[in-house]
Amino acid sequence: DEVRGQTTFVTNSTWGLESIYCRDRQKRVVAVVKGESALTKSQVFSSFICYIVGFVFTLFVFVAFMVWFKLPIEAVFVICVVYILWCYQSVRNSFELRKVYDEVVQQDDNTTNEAEILYQVSERFRTTQPTNRLCWIVLFLEVLLFFALPLGALFHSGNDDVGILFIFVSIITFVRRYCNSTIAVQEY
C-alpha cells in the first residue's frame, strides 16, 4: 500500500483489535480522532490495553518455553531483561501516543464540521553505508547458517522429504526477502 501511496485510515467503522495489534509496525496508519468518523474512547482504550496485554503475554510465552526447556533461572531472568529492554521504546511510544490522543480529544475548539487525525511517523536513518564486501559476507553467513547447515542436518539425519520441503520453502523465502519490491523502490 505504501508503494502505491495509499495510507490506511482507522475510523470507528474500520477499527478492529486485530488491525491495530497485528499490523505491520513499519506501515503508516492514520487514526481519525475527531469528527463524525472518530474512534470512540473505548476503541482507543481497547487498542492500548490490547497492546500492553500482548506485550505481557508474549513475555509469559517466552518464560514458559524457557522453563519448559529447563533453563537455569539466571538465564530466564537475563533473557527477560533483554526482551523488556528490546520492547521498552515501543511500549513507551504507546504510552506517549495515548497521552497525545487524550490531549487532542480534550481540546475544546467548537469546530464540529472538521475532523482531526493522529498518526505516528517513525523513520530510520542510515548513518553508515555498508561496503559491498560486508554485504557479501552477511549474505554468505545467512546462506550458510540459515540454509546450508539446516539442509545438511536434515539430509544427514535421513529426513529427505522434509529436506526437499525445506528447499522449496527456502527458495520462496529468499525471493520474498531479497526480491522485495517495497525495499527496492524505497532504496532508489
Secondary structure as UniProt FT lines:
FT   TURN            2..5
FT   STRAND          8..10
FT   TURN            12..14
FT   HELIX           17..21
FT   TURN            25..26
FT   STRAND          29..34
FT   TURN            36..37
FT   HELIX           41..68
FT   TURN            69..70
FT   HELIX           73..106
FT   STRAND          116..119
FT   HELIX           132..143
FT   HELIX           144..148
FT   HELIX           149..156
FT   TURN            157..158
FT   HELIX           160..178
FT   HELIX           181..187
//
